[in-house]
């Protein structure tokens, strides 16, 4: 399996500085700062990128899990809400809420929910984030 790469550069102090995040594939490059992470300034932040990664991984893993169970999904859309909270002198990601909506022919709600829940703990990004509480809202539709 290939090793995936990304890089980040930071210039300056925490509040006045700025940085740039770059994916090794060249598919994304974006600015980040104190304002994009802790306020509502335009730009990206590590939590947003983590959420995108988790949503993408979950969608692919759910497709695989459904396929193994004999179902072919037509569409899976997943979003991730990443909660960052202040803890003592630092910060901690305390919750990731995955919301997925899938169109899967010939599957009943119970079977879908079982596969979706199993996927929540089985996808590689979920496994890497196992120390963080992960919630799932999975719907057919």
MDTraj code that builds the backbone (N, CA, C; nanometers):
import mdtraj as md
import numpy as np

residues = "UNK UNK UNK UNK UNK UNK UNK UNK UNK UNK UNK UNK UNK UNK UNK UNK UNK UNK UNK UNK UNK UNK UNK UNK UNK UNK UNK UNK UNK UNK UNK UNK UNK UNK UNK UNK UNK UNK UNK UNK UNK UNK UNK UNK UNK UNK UNK UNK UNK UNK UNK UNK UNK UNK UNK UNK UNK UNK UNK UNK UNK UNK UNK UNK UNK UNK UNK UNK UNK UNK UNK UNK UNK UNK UNK UNK UNK UNK UNK UNK UNK UNK UNK UNK UNK UNK UNK UNK UNK UNK UNK UNK UNK UNK UNK UNK UNK UNK UNK UNK UNK UNK UNK UNK UNK UNK UNK UNK UNK UNK UNK UNK UNK UNK UNK UNK UNK UNK UNK UNK UNK UNK UNK UNK UNK UNK UNK UNK UNK UNK UNK UNK UNK UNK UNK UNK UNK UNK UNK UNK UNK".split()
xyz = np.array([
    [0.0841, -0.1182, 0.0000],
    [0.0000, 0.0000, 0.0000],
    [0.0886, 0.1246, 0.0000],
    [0.0482, 0.2266, -0.0706],
    [0.1284, 0.3494, -0.0737],
    [0.1197, 0.4266, 0.0585],
    [0.2207, 0.5035, 0.0855],
    [0.2222, 0.5933, 0.2011],
    [0.1709, 0.7283, 0.1529],
    [0.0670, 0.7790, 0.2175],
    [0.0089, 0.9087, 0.1804],
    [0.0799, 1.0195, 0.2556],
    [0.0961, 1.1333, 0.1915],
    [0.1726, 1.2421, 0.2518],
    [0.0945, 1.3723, 0.2499],
    [0.1241, 1.4556, 0.3450],
    [0.0703, 1.5907, 0.3524],
    [0.1734, 1.6731, 0.4287],
    [0.1668, 1.8041, 0.4130],
    [0.2612, 1.8892, 0.4854],
    [0.1928, 2.0173, 0.5289],
    [0.2499, 2.0793, 0.6285],
    [0.1987, 2.2071, 0.6780],
    [0.3165, 2.2945, 0.7175],
    [0.3032, 2.4231, 0.6909],
    [0.4041, 2.5223, 0.7267],
    [0.3347, 2.6280, 0.8113],
    [0.4018, 2.6763, 0.9149],
    [0.3482, 2.7822, 1.0000],
    [0.4537, 2.8906, 1.0141],
    [0.4144, 3.0157, 0.9944],
    [0.5054, 3.1297, 1.0105],
    [0.4473, 3.2257, 1.1135],
    [0.5268, 3.2581, 1.2141],
    [0.4859, 3.3589, 1.3117],
    [0.4306, 3.3020, 1.4396],
    [0.3796, 3.3930, 1.5218],
    [0.3254, 3.3551, 1.6520],
    [0.1888, 3.2884, 1.6340],
    [0.1362, 3.2336, 1.7412],
    [0.0100, 3.1614, 1.7333],
    [-0.1034, 3.2492, 1.6818],
    [-0.1258, 3.3635, 1.7436],
    [-0.2413, 3.4466, 1.7068],
    [-0.2192, 3.5314, 1.5821],
    [-0.1001, 3.5764, 1.5572],
    [-0.0745, 3.6627, 1.4417],
    [-0.0188, 3.5879, 1.3218],
    [0.0252, 3.4670, 1.3427],
    [0.0876, 3.3901, 1.2356],
    [-0.0118, 3.3347, 1.1363],
    [0.0440, 3.2645, 1.0390],
    [-0.0399, 3.2007, 0.9376],
    [0.0325, 3.0785, 0.8846],
    [-0.0464, 2.9903, 0.8249],
    [0.0120, 2.8678, 0.7735],
    [-0.0491, 2.8255, 0.6426],
    [0.0088, 2.7204, 0.5870],
    [-0.0397, 2.6643, 0.4623],
    [-0.0327, 2.5127, 0.4726],
    [-0.1424, 2.4485, 0.4357],
    [-0.1526, 2.3026, 0.4357],
    [-0.1527, 2.2571, 0.2912],
    [-0.0824, 2.1471, 0.2645],
    [-0.0706, 2.0994, 0.1274],
    [-0.0770, 1.9473, 0.1270],
    [-0.1610, 1.8932, 0.0403],
    [-0.1664, 1.7486, 0.0234],
    [-0.0567, 1.7054, -0.0721],
    [0.0037, 1.5927, -0.0431],
    [0.1121, 1.5416, -0.1269],
    [0.0705, 1.5161, -0.2700],
    [-0.0563, 1.4839, -0.2916],
    [-0.1056, 1.4575, -0.4271],
    [-0.1211, 1.5854, -0.5088],
    [-0.1217, 1.7006, -0.4397],
    [-0.1438, 1.8274, -0.5070],
    [-0.2913, 1.8607, -0.5253],
    [-0.3797, 1.7744, -0.4767],
    [-0.5235, 1.7953, -0.4949],
    [-0.5779, 1.9107, -0.4122],
    [-0.5091, 1.9495, -0.3044],
    [-0.5559, 2.0583, -0.2198],
    [-0.4383, 2.1310, -0.1573],
    [-0.4532, 2.2609, -0.1493],
    [-0.3593, 2.3461, -0.0775],
    [-0.4432, 2.4590, -0.0186],
    [-0.4247, 2.4898, 0.1092],
    [-0.5069, 2.5943, 0.1685],
    [-0.4408, 2.6627, 0.2855],
    [-0.4844, 2.7850, 0.3078],
    [-0.4328, 2.8652, 0.4185],
    [-0.5082, 2.8320, 0.5464],
    [-0.4368, 2.8403, 0.6578],
    [-0.5003, 2.8265, 0.7883],
    [-0.4358, 2.9247, 0.8841],
    [-0.5096, 2.9583, 0.9895],
    [-0.4612, 3.0575, 1.0857],
    [-0.5342, 3.0381, 1.2175],
    [-0.4986, 3.1172, 1.3161],
    [-0.5698, 3.1166, 1.4432],
    [-0.7174, 3.1470, 1.4168],
    [-0.7435, 3.2437, 1.3317],
    [-0.8802, 3.2846, 1.3005],
    [-0.9616, 3.1778, 1.2305],
    [-0.8986, 3.0955, 1.1449],
    [-0.9732, 2.9907, 1.0755],
    [-0.9970, 2.8713, 1.1662],
    [-0.9167, 2.8600, 1.2707],
    [-0.9307, 2.7458, 1.3607],
    [-1.0195, 2.7763, 1.4807],
    [-1.0032, 2.8943, 1.5382],
    [-1.0745, 2.9250, 1.6628],
    [-1.1805, 3.0325, 1.6476],
    [-1.1909, 3.0905, 1.5302],
    [-1.2922, 3.1918, 1.5016],
    [-1.3604, 3.1515, 1.3704],
    [-1.4300, 3.2405, 1.3078],
    [-1.4999, 3.2079, 1.1826],
    [-1.4393, 3.2776, 1.0612],
    [-1.3085, 3.2875, 1.0576],
    [-1.2401, 3.3510, 0.9438],
    [-1.2352, 3.2537, 0.8260],
    [-1.2275, 3.3069, 0.7036],
    [-1.2200, 3.2183, 0.5867],
    [-1.0859, 3.1442, 0.5801],
    [-1.0927, 3.0212, 0.5375],
    [-0.9748, 2.9350, 0.5281],
    [-1.0068, 2.8004, 0.5895],
    [-0.9110, 2.7146, 0.5953],
    [-0.9344, 2.5811, 0.6485],
    [-0.8715, 2.5671, 0.7868],
    [-0.8816, 2.4487, 0.8435],
    [-0.8209, 2.4193, 0.9737],
    [-0.8045, 2.2688, 0.9865],
    [-0.7218, 2.2243, 1.0799],
    [-0.6972, 2.0808, 1.0925],
    [-0.8232, 1.9988, 1.1208],
    [-0.9157, 2.0537, 1.1997],
    [-1.0365, 1.9791, 1.2338],
    [-1.1267, 1.9587, 1.1118],
    [-1.1368, 2.0605, 1.0284],
    [-1.2159, 2.0512, 0.9065],
    [-1.1571, 1.9447, 0.8127],
    [-1.0271, 1.9428, 0.8003],
    [-0.9612, 1.8443, 0.7145],
    [-0.9763, 1.7033, 0.7709],
    [-0.9682, 1.6905, 0.9025],
    [-0.9896, 1.5620, 0.9681],
    [-1.1323, 1.5138, 0.9422],
    [-1.2287, 1.6049, 0.9523],
    [-1.3682, 1.5707, 0.9251],
    [-1.3895, 1.5247, 0.7817],
    [-1.3282, 1.5936, 0.6874],
    [-1.3401, 1.5541, 0.5468],
    [-1.2803, 1.4156, 0.5247],
    [-1.1672, 1.3919, 0.5864],
    [-1.1022, 1.2622, 0.5747],
    [-1.1897, 1.1519, 0.6333],
    [-1.2471, 1.1781, 0.7491],
    [-1.3308, 1.0784, 0.8152],
    [-1.4576, 1.0504, 0.7339],
    [-1.5216, 1.1551, 0.6822],
    [-1.6424, 1.1382, 0.6023],
    [-1.6138, 1.0570, 0.4756],
    [-1.5031, 1.0861, 0.4108],
    [-1.4664, 1.0131, 0.2891],
    [-1.4371, 0.8668, 0.3193],
    [-1.3611, 0.8430, 0.4242],
    [-1.3260, 0.7055, 0.4623],
    [-1.4516, 0.6266, 0.4984],
    [-1.5394, 0.6883, 0.5776],
    [-1.6613, 0.6198, 0.6201],
    [-1.7478, 0.5835, 0.4987],
    [-1.7646, 0.6763, 0.4063],
    [-1.8471, 0.6496, 0.2878],
    [-1.7928, 0.5314, 0.2078],
    [-1.6621, 0.5281, 0.1888],
    [-1.6016, 0.4170, 0.1140],
    [-1.6154, 0.2855, 0.1902],
    [-1.5915, 0.2896, 0.3212],
    [-1.6009, 0.1684, 0.4025],
    [-1.7446, 0.1170, 0.4080],
    [-1.8417, 0.2081, 0.4143],
    [-1.9820, 0.1663, 0.4134],
    [-2.0164, 0.0999, 0.2804],
    [-1.9682, 0.1551, 0.1715],
    [-1.9901, 0.0938, 0.0408],
    [-1.9326, -0.0484, 0.0382],
    [-1.8137, -0.0636, 0.0938],
    [-1.7504, -0.1966, 0.0988],
    [-1.8308, -0.2921, 0.1860],
    [-1.8738, -0.2454, 0.3027],
    [-1.9512, -0.3303, 0.3936],
    [-2.0838, -0.3723, 0.3336],
    [-2.1503, -0.2793, 0.2667],
    [-2.2758, -0.3128, 0.2000],
    [-2.2522, -0.4134, 0.0885],
    [-2.1435, -0.3934, 0.0131],
    [-2.1091, -0.4854, -0.0947],
    [-2.0824, -0.6260, -0.0438],
    [-2.0102, -0.6373, 0.0674],
    [-1.9813, -0.7696, 0.1262],
    [-2.1093, -0.8392, 0.1701],
    [-2.2097, -0.7606, 0.2077],
    [-2.3372, -0.8167, 0.2523],
    [-2.4331, -0.8419, 0.1354],
    [-2.3873, -0.8134, 0.0123],
    [-2.4672, -0.8419, -0.1059],
    [-2.5529, -0.7269, -0.1558],
    [-2.5249, -0.6052, -0.1080],
    [-2.6009, -0.4877, -0.1498],
    [-2.5106, -0.3918, -0.2261],
    [-2.5660, -0.3295, -0.3295],
    [-2.4898, -0.2325, -0.4080],
    [-2.5487, -0.0940, -0.3861],
    [-2.4785, -0.0080, -0.3133],
    [-2.5320, 0.1265, -0.2909],
    [-2.5282, 0.2090, -0.4194],
    [-2.6302, 0.2916, -0.4359],
    [-2.6330, 0.3845, -0.5489],
    [-2.5668, 0.5163, -0.5116],
    [-2.5798, 0.5545, -0.3846],
    [-2.5297, 0.6857, -0.3415],
    [-2.5098, 0.6842, -0.1901],
    [-2.3971, 0.7374, -0.1450],
    [-2.3700, 0.7547, -0.0023],
    [-2.3140, 0.8948, 0.0171],
    [-2.3774, 0.9722, 0.1026],
    [-2.3303, 1.1073, 0.1341],
    [-2.3082, 1.1155, 0.2845],
    [-2.1872, 1.1482, 0.3247],
    [-2.1530, 1.1545, 0.4667],
    [-2.0915, 1.2892, 0.4994],
    [-2.1322, 1.3453, 0.6121],
    [-2.0690, 1.4666, 0.6638],
    [-2.0171, 1.4364, 0.8042],
    [-1.9204, 1.5146, 0.8476],
    [-1.8627, 1.4965, 0.9814],
    [-1.8576, 1.6313, 1.0519],
    [-1.9137, 1.6353, 1.1717],
    [-1.9040, 1.7529, 1.2578],
    [-1.7997, 1.7227, 1.3638],
    [-1.6921, 1.7981, 1.3642],
    [-1.5807, 1.7757, 1.4563],
    [-1.5854, 1.8835, 1.5646],
    [-1.5973, 1.8400, 1.6898],
    [-1.6068, 1.9323, 1.8024],
    [-1.4707, 1.9450, 1.8705],
    [-1.4195, 2.0673, 1.8751],
    [-1.2933, 2.0998, 1.9419],
    [-1.3276, 2.1813, 2.0659],
    [-1.2773, 2.1378, 2.1819],
    [-1.3069, 2.2080, 2.3072],
    [-1.1783, 2.2374, 2.3837],
    [-1.1842, 2.3429, 2.4624],
    [-1.0708, 2.3808, 2.5484],
    [-1.0667, 2.2859, 2.6669],
    [-0.9489, 2.2331, 2.6952],
    [-0.9253, 2.1455, 2.8094],
    [-0.7993, 2.1925, 2.8791],
    [-0.8129, 2.2474, 2.9981],
    [-0.6966, 2.2974, 3.0706],
    [-0.6223, 2.4001, 2.9893],
    [-0.4956, 2.3756, 2.9654],
    [-0.4113, 2.4679, 2.8899],
    [-0.4189, 2.4452, 2.7384],
    [-0.4839, 2.3382, 2.6983],
    [-0.4863, 2.3065, 2.5550],
    [-0.6264, 2.2813, 2.5030],
    [-0.6330, 2.2107, 2.3933],
    [-0.7588, 2.1805, 2.3277],
    [-0.7654, 2.0317, 2.2970],
    [-0.8885, 1.9827, 2.2805],
    [-0.9083, 1.8410, 2.2542],
    [-1.0302, 1.8236, 2.1634],
    [-1.0189, 1.7317, 2.0692],
    [-1.1353, 1.6934, 1.9892],
    [-1.2145, 1.5969, 2.0761],
    [-1.3379, 1.6374, 2.1109],
    [-1.4187, 1.5590, 2.2047],
    [-1.5263, 1.4755, 2.1375],
    [-1.5611, 1.5087, 2.0146],
    [-1.6688, 1.4368, 1.9473],
    [-1.6572, 1.4539, 1.7967],
    [-1.6837, 1.3450, 1.7257],
    [-1.7017, 1.3511, 1.5808],
    [-1.8374, 1.2880, 1.5538],
    [-1.9266, 1.3657, 1.4948],
    [-2.0587, 1.3135, 1.4594],
    [-2.0649, 1.2943, 1.3092],
    [-2.0785, 1.1693, 1.2699],
    [-2.0939, 1.1347, 1.1294],
    [-2.2431, 1.1283, 1.0970],
    [-2.2815, 1.1923, 0.9899],
    [-2.4191, 1.1857, 0.9410],
    [-2.4125, 1.1334, 0.7990],
    [-2.4760, 1.0194, 0.7767],
    [-2.4716, 0.9595, 0.6438],
    [-2.6121, 0.9314, 0.5943],
    [-2.6289, 0.9518, 0.4671],
    [-2.7555, 0.9266, 0.4001],
    [-2.7227, 0.8422, 0.2783],
    [-2.7873, 0.7263, 0.2678],
    [-2.7526, 0.6334, 0.1601],
    [-2.8761, 0.5865, 0.0841],
    [-2.8580, 0.5672, -0.0428],
    [-2.9594, 0.5051, -0.1274],
    [-2.9077, 0.3659, -0.1611],
    [-2.9767, 0.2652, -0.1072],
    [-2.9335, 0.1265, -0.1246],
    [-3.0563, 0.0421, -0.1594],
    [-3.0677, -0.0016, -0.2838],
    [-3.1830, -0.0827, -0.3222],
    [-3.1874, -0.2160, -0.2460],
    [-3.3081, -0.2620, -0.2185],
    [-3.3338, -0.3959, -0.1640],
    [-3.2759, -0.4220, -0.0254],
    [-3.2593, -0.3192, 0.0550],
    [-3.2092, -0.3393, 0.1916],
    [-3.3150, -0.2885, 0.2893],
    [-3.3304, -0.3580, 0.4005],
    [-3.4233, -0.3108, 0.5021],
    [-3.3479, -0.2216, 0.6022],
    [-3.4223, -0.1423, 0.6746],
    [-3.3653, -0.0441, 0.7676],
    [-3.2751, -0.1101, 0.8726],
    [-3.3188, -0.2205, 0.9297],
    [-3.2429, -0.2888, 1.0355],
    [-3.1062, -0.3357, 0.9840],
    [-3.1050, -0.3992, 0.8684],
    [-2.9792, -0.4476, 0.8099],
    [-2.8872, -0.3311, 0.7779],
    [-2.9445, -0.2255, 0.7208],
    [-2.8639, -0.1075, 0.6891],
    [-2.8004, -0.0492, 0.8159],
    [-2.8789, -0.0336, 0.9205],
    [-2.8276, 0.0253, 1.0458],
    [-2.7170, -0.0619, 1.1057],
    [-2.7323, -0.1922, 1.0999],
    [-2.6296, -0.2834, 1.1519],
    [-2.4982, -0.2675, 1.0763],
    [-2.5063, -0.2628, 0.9448],
    [-2.3854, -0.2478, 0.8630],
    [-2.3242, -0.1093, 0.8853],
    [-2.4087, -0.0059, 0.8925],
    [-2.3595, 0.1303, 0.9140],
    [-2.2883, 0.1430, 1.0484],
    [-2.3446, 0.0834, 1.1513],
    [-2.2847, 0.0908, 1.2850],
    [-2.1524, 0.0139, 1.2902],
    [-2.1483, -0.1018, 1.2272],
    [-2.0242, -0.1806, 1.2215],
    [-1.9154, -0.1026, 1.1485],
    [-1.9546, -0.0322, 1.0444],
    [-1.8602, 0.0483, 0.9664],
    [-1.8036, 0.1630, 1.0501],
    [-1.8843, 0.2171, 1.1401],
    [-1.8401, 0.3300, 1.2234],
    [-1.7125, 0.2956, 1.3003],
    [-1.7023, 0.1745, 1.3498],
    [-1.5820, 0.1353, 1.4231],
    [-1.4767, 0.0701, 1.3345],
    [-1.5181, 0.0258, 1.2156],
    [-1.4270, -0.0483, 1.1292],
    [-1.3492, 0.0325, 1.0279],
    [-1.3965, 0.1524, 0.9921],
    [-1.3228, 0.2267, 0.8892],
    [-1.1868, 0.2702, 0.9444],
    [-1.0830, 0.2726, 0.8615],
    [-0.9475, 0.3022, 0.9088],
    [-0.9331, 0.4356, 0.9841],
    [-1.0048, 0.5391, 0.9407],
    [-0.9939, 0.6675, 1.0102],
    [-1.0607, 0.6578, 1.1474],
    [-1.1744, 0.5893, 1.1563],
    [-1.2386, 0.5679, 1.2867],
    [-1.1446, 0.4930, 1.3803],
    [-1.0758, 0.3946, 1.3281],
    [-0.9819, 0.3184, 1.4108],
    [-0.8686, 0.4077, 1.4601],
    [-0.8201, 0.4953, 1.3730],
    [-0.7119, 0.5861, 1.4127],
    [-0.7590, 0.6862, 1.5174],
    [-0.8876, 0.7153, 1.5178],
    [-0.9444, 0.8135, 1.6107],
    [-1.0200, 0.7465, 1.7253],
    [-0.9875, 0.6230, 1.7558],
    [-1.0619, 0.5444, 1.8540],
    [-1.0679, 0.6093, 1.9930],
    [-0.9761, 0.6965, 2.0259],
    [-0.9779, 0.7633, 2.1566],
    [-1.0827, 0.8748, 2.1622],
    [-1.1423, 0.9068, 2.0496],
    [-1.2423, 1.0127, 2.0415],
    [-1.3814, 0.9512, 2.0292],
    [-1.4793, 1.0102, 2.0974],
    [-1.6174, 0.9631, 2.0863],
    [-1.6664, 0.9906, 1.9434],
    [-1.7206, 0.8868, 1.8804],
    [-1.7742, 0.8981, 1.7453],
    [-1.9208, 0.8567, 1.7496],
    [-2.0066, 0.9462, 1.7028],
    [-2.1498, 0.9169, 1.6943],
    [-2.1885, 0.9050, 1.5479],
    [-2.2974, 0.8326, 1.5239],
    [-2.3428, 0.8099, 1.3868],
    [-2.4930, 0.8295, 1.3756],
    [-2.5328, 0.9051, 1.2756],
    [-2.6736, 0.9168, 1.2375],
    [-2.6809, 0.8678, 1.0941],
    [-2.7301, 0.7459, 1.0753],
    [-2.7337, 0.6834, 0.9434],
    [-2.8776, 0.6665, 0.8982],
    [-2.9052, 0.7133, 0.7770],
    [-3.0410, 0.7067, 0.7234],
    [-3.0397, 0.6554, 0.5814],
    [-3.1447, 0.5803, 0.5502],
    [-3.1692, 0.5402, 0.4125],
    [-3.2542, 0.6461, 0.3470],
    [-3.2319, 0.6705, 0.2227],
    [-3.3174, 0.7690, 0.1587],
    [-3.2593, 0.8159, 0.0344],
])
top = md.Topology()
chain = top.add_chain()
for i, resn in enumerate(residues, 1):
    res = top.add_residue(resn, chain, resSeq=i)
    for name in ("N", "CA", "C"):
        top.add_atom(name, md.element.get_by_symbol(name[0]), res)
traj = md.Trajectory(xyz[None], top)
